[in-house]
Amino acid sequence: MPWRKRWIDPREFEGREEDLGDVLAKRAYEVWVSEVMLQQTRVSTVIPYFNKWISTWPTVQDLADANHDDVLSVWKGLGYYSRATRLHDGAKAMIANKSTGSSCLIPSSATDLQQFPGIGRYTAGAISSIAFGEAEPVLDGNVARVLSRQLGLYMDAKEKRASDILWEQADQLIKRVSTYADTSTSAVPGQWNQALMELGSTICTPRPRCEECPIQDTCRVYSEGQALSDKRESTTVIDIEDACSLCGPVDTEDVAIAPEEDSREETSRATKKRKTGAKQANTISHYFAVGTPKSNAETEEDEDSGDYPPSDEHRKRKTPTSAANSKSIAAYCSLFPKKSAKKKVAEEECFPQCTLSGSQTTPRDRKASAQGFISRLDIGNVQMSKAHYVASFPPLVHVFTHLKLTMHAYRYKITADKAEDVDLVCNGPLARRWTDTESMDGATLSTGMRKCWELIANTL
Ligand code: SF4
């Protein structure tokens, strides 16, 4: 990943504050751009965009000076264009508010960073820790999943209460781990945050690969899953599940009845056996009753002794687990964090750039509405009311995270007697312009609009 770089140690720049400021600002800018691009986008998709962006605007000053159409054009294809706009706005605000007392254009503190457009708590934490080495936490979906599992927190991580707890825990962890460096800023915070993010995106995924996990020993949920799959008999059932005011009840029935694709038969036999005792044994209280697994108890002792990083001997202490048990433990872990209740996604119908009202539900209504929409457009001295309907197209459905959009595209033909009658700039509150067919290939369009255009272009 081109944005992963060695931490810049200010001690290497003694007496060269200006140089240090430039180098840090560039590094912080790269982290900022990469974090914004990586929101809801895969690493492999981001890499070429990141490289092009940085070669076009190597510094925050260059981005602030850029033309906004060029910014959108370089972003073209990456989706969620508002991210590009916010990055551009943030860069302009940073240059406009440049602090005279600092040699670095980008502030190092997470609190100061959040004053700029488009920089939220997560992005601020990432810039502050990775570029400047400050002990600031990050919490994205990947980190929230790892922490929920490590802590055994069965809450919906998107809810405010859960998110507050996880931010607080992430903060305590990074403050604690950062004390192992002898300077107030160091490479440790950035490495720690990136390690958590990486673990969440590669191993502690929604379906985790716990057997490869380097922090399995301290994982609360793994221990619970282990206790459940060991099927050890409880002698004294201390039901403290109800005592927790944070976690919801965990329904482990799904773990018992969902066989893995590749071992359906073997699992279904084990499942039948397990289902009999599931009601009695598959509870977290059972975990408490059977006691904390040995590896965990030892880990806690090590933590108290301040032995960091863990020794090789410590790492070797994993108890071998059978393949069947591994699957059932991973299945239990995958229940965490608690899944959000699915909200019904809003639905909307539109022509490109024009939302239809709920009453325009029939093809006839929509066609009449399209005719009205066209006649209100403006193209100089040409009378748009005389625009000639040519064709309509099958609806295109585009699903966003918050919205299911059904787009209706129509083709109209307008005739102008003289070229001078045509004005390519479309007046009105929305910024629109007429363009020719050839220019459409290079135009910056959202994915939905691009699909609409392709539909029409195929008929030309
Ligand atoms: S042991 Fe499994 S659930 Fe726990 S942190 Fe590691 S991968 Fe995630």
Residues whose N, C-alpha, C, O or C-beta is under 5 A from the ligand:
A	BS01	SF4	V146 R149 I203 C204 P208 R209 C210 C213 I215 Q216 C219 Y222 C333
